[in-house]
Amino acid sequence: MCDELAEGNVPDIWAGVDIGKTHHHAVAINAEGKRLLSRRIRNDETELLTLIGDVLAISDDVLWAVDLNHGGAALLIGLLTAHGQSVAYLTGLAVHRASATYRGEGKTDAKDAFVIADQARIRRDLGLLRPGDEIAIDLRTLTTRRLDLVFDRTRQINRLRAQLLEIFPGLERELDLTNKGPVMLLTGYQTPAAIRRAGTKRIETWLKNRKVKGAAVLAHAVVEAAQAQHAALPGERLAAAMVVRLARAVIALDEEIAELDALIEARFQEHPLADVIRSLPGMGTRLGAEFIAATGGDMDAFGSADRLAGFAGLAPQPRDSGRVSGNLRRPRRYHRGLLRTMYLSEMASLNSCPESKLYYQRKRREGKGHKQALLALARRRVNVLWAMIRDGACYQQSLPVAAAG
């Protein structure tokens, strides 16, 4: 988003669209707030093109405003962009809060669309949606899908642990199910009796045939756990079958995540800023792709490093009132995904970048807590990344020169 709305000329009319899955409601108003058009339209190309034509017939100087910038709004935004129309974005929360200031307590799509249009008419601090380039859109799709799979994998592992705990708590305690080897083991062996019958050598060979690293250590550990439990608990057979299903599901998710990682890396390499972004210590390919997905890769949309930091939730905002001053808090509106990307990259940089580690340590010596020092480091890295992208220059490490004795 950018400041073009505040800096540009005031349009003749404003068109607000309350977005829905199957239908939208559009309201167009003039400078006095008078309704010039109010219509419910189906979310398909023909009706949306008719709406755009009817609004432009009233005036070709129009500002569109929506309360959703993805999902059901994608087709409308795409058509408006293809017609060279400016589109402002209000969050659903902003529309909800603004509705309370209008007369009447009723809620309808027509009222919401009018509120969206009227807020676009009144406010000059709204950002305009920019069409993202093809690479940024692809990376957004790929990274979003990958994150969903990671969450699914975590849920499956938690279910696997819970199921295994009901029949073989010693094995659940022994295995680190975030690693491939222990999960692969559970596709073949689940109960104490089955593990004792197989023995260490057979299990070790079985694991090696499936290219599991550390097969000997893992086989020895699970046999020891099986020797400690000789009781067969009720429902063991069915529970063991469920363990196999869950373990295979985790492996399938691992394979899909690996495939997505390859797609993300290949697509990220095609971006002109890939080498610049990846050169920042701790960023890497995956986090660099998430940065492009969150920002679109266009720093002109932000205008300054401060605005980029605010978008990431790293620029504290004042919360002063009366005699209370200097009260700074994290902004309520920021991009959670971008904050996560910057946080993970800075955590990685503490182990790989001496400059990041020195800066963190300096902030701790200044009296800041661990969390405050991390936020300060993340904010500084935003400035560095901004300058790198602005100049098209890769990161150059400059270690401080030791003072002469």
Residue pairs with C-beta under 8 A, 6 or more apart in sequence:
1 89
1 127
1 128
1 129
1 130
1 301
1 302
2 127
2 128
2 130
2 300
2 301
2 302
2 303
3 127
3 303
4 86
4 128
5 63
5 86
5 88
5 124
5 125
5 126
5 127
5 128
6 124
6 125
8 86
9 61
10 31
11 59
11 61
11 62
11 63
11 86
12 30
12 31
12 59
12 61
12 62
13 28
13 29
13 30
13 31
13 36
13 55
13 58
13 59
13 61
13 62
13 63
14 28
14 29
14 62
14 63
14 64
14 65
14 117
14 118
14 120
14 121
15 26
15 27
15 28
15 37
15 55
15 62
15 63
15 64
15 65
15 117
16 26
16 27
16 28
16 29
16 64
16 65
16 66
16 113
16 114
16 115
16 116
16 117
16 118
16 119
16 120
17 24
17 25
17 26
17 64
17 65
17 66
17 67
17 73
17 76
17 113
17 116
18 24
18 25
18 26
18 67
18 109
18 110
18 112
18 113
18 116
19 66
19 67
19 68
19 71
19 72
19 73
19 76
20 43
20 72
20 109
21 43
21 71
21 72
22 42
22 43
23 40
23 41
23 42
23 43
23 109
24 40
24 41
24 43
24 48
24 72
24 76
24 113
25 38
25 39
25 40
25 41
25 109
25 110
25 112
25 113
26 37
26 38
26 39
26 41
26 51
26 55
26 113
27 35
27 37
27 38
27 110
27 113
27 114
27 116
27 117
28 35
28 36
28 37
28 38
28 55
28 58
28 62
28 117
29 35
29 36
29 114
29 117
29 118
29 121
30 36
31 121
33 118
33 121
35 114
36 58
37 54
37 55
37 58
38 110
38 113
38 114
39 51
39 54
40 109
40 110
41 47
41 48
41 50
41 51
43 72
43 75
43 76
44 75
45 75
45 79
48 75
48 76
48 79
49 79
52 79
52 80
52 83
52 85
55 62
56 62
56 83
62 85
62 86
63 86
63 88
63 120
64 80
64 85
64 86
64 87
64 88
65 87
65 88
65 89
65 90
65 116
65 117
65 119
65 120
65 126
66 73
66 76
66 77
66 87
66 88
66 89
66 90
66 116
66 129
67 89
67 90
67 91
67 92
67 95
67 112
67 116
68 92
69 77
69 89
69 129
77 87
77 129
80 87
81 87
81 129
81 131
86 128
87 128
87 129
88 120
88 126
88 127
88 128
88 129
89 126
89 127
89 128
89 129
90 98
90 116
90 119
90 120
90 126
91 333
94 119
95 112
95 115
95 116
95 119
98 115
98 119
99 107
99 111
99 112
99 115
102 111
102 115
102 118
104 111
119 126
120 126
130 296
130 298
130 301
132 140
132 296
132 298
133 296
133 297
133 298
135 267
135 268
135 270
135 271
135 292
135 297
136 271
136 292
136 293
136 295
136 296
136 297
136 298
138 267
139 264
139 267
139 268
139 271
139 289
139 290
139 292
139 293
140 293
140 294
142 260
142 263
142 264
142 267
142 289
142 293
143 264
143 286
143 289
143 290
143 293
144 293
145 260
146 257
146 260
146 261
146 264
149 253
149 256
149 257
149 260
150 257
152 253
153 250
153 253
153 254
153 257
156 246
156 249
156 250
156 253
157 177
157 178
157 250
159 246
160 177
160 183
160 186
160 243
160 246
160 247
160 250
161 172
161 177
163 239
163 242
163 243
163 246
164 171
164 172
164 175
164 186
164 190
164 243
165 172
166 233
166 235
166 239
167 190
167 191
167 233
167 235
167 236
167 239
167 240
167 243
168 190
168 191
168 192
168 225
168 229
169 229
170 192
170 225
170 226
170 228
170 229
171 190
171 192
171 195
171 222
171 225
171 226
173 225
174 221
174 222
174 224
174 225
175 182
175 185
175 186
175 222
176 182
177 183
177 250
180 212
180 251
180 254
181 207
181 212
181 213
181 214
181 215
181 218
182 218
183 247
183 250
183 251
183 254
184 207
184 210
184 212
184 247
184 251
185 203
185 207
185 212
185 218
185 222
186 243
186 244
186 246
186 247
187 244
187 247
187 248
187 251
188 206
189 195
189 198
189 203
189 222
190 239
190 240
190 243
190 244
191 232
191 236
191 240
192 225
192 226
192 229
192 230
192 231
192 232
193 226
193 232
194 240
195 203
195 222
195 223
195 225
195 226
196 223
196 226
196 227
198 206
199 223
200 219
200 220
200 223
201 219
203 219
203 222
203 223
204 215
204 216
204 219
204 220
205 215
207 215
207 218
207 219
208 215
212 218
233 239
261 286
264 285
264 286
264 289
265 285
265 286
265 289
267 289
268 274
268 285
268 288
268 289
268 292
271 292
271 297
273 292
273 297
273 389
273 392
274 288
275 394
276 388
276 389
276 392
276 393
276 394
277 283
277 288
277 291
277 292
277 385
277 388
277 389
278 284
278 285
278 288
279 388
279 394
279 395
280 345
280 349
280 381
280 384
280 385
280 388
280 395
281 348
281 349
281 352
281 353
281 355
281 356
281 395
281 397
282 344
282 345
282 346
282 347
282 348
282 349
282 350
282 352
282 353
282 356
283 291
283 345
283 348
283 385
284 345
284 348
287 341
287 344
287 345
287 348
290 337
290 338
290 340
290 341
291 297
291 338
291 341
291 385
293 337
294 335
294 337
294 338
294 341
295 301
295 302
295 308
295 311
295 338
299 308
299 386
299 389
299 390
302 308
302 311
304 386
305 382
305 383
305 386
305 387
306 315
308 382
308 386
309 315
309 379
309 382
309 383
310 317
310 331
310 334
311 334
311 335
311 338
312 334
312 335
312 338
312 339
312 342
312 378
312 382
313 330
313 331
313 334
313 335
313 336
313 338
313 339
314 339
314 342
314 375
314 378
314 379
314 382
315 331
315 379
316 328
316 329
316 330
316 331
317 328
317 329
317 330
317 331
318 326
318 327
318 328
319 327
319 328
319 329
320 326
320 327
342 378
342 381
342 382
343 374
343 378
345 381
346 356
346 374
346 377
346 378
346 381
347 374
349 356
349 357
349 377
349 381
350 356
350 357
350 360
350 377
351 357
353 397
354 397
354 399
355 397
355 398
355 399
356 377
356 381
358 400
359 376
359 377
359 380
360 373
360 374
360 377
363 372
363 373
363 376
363 377
364 370
364 373
368 376
384 395
387 393
388 394
388 395
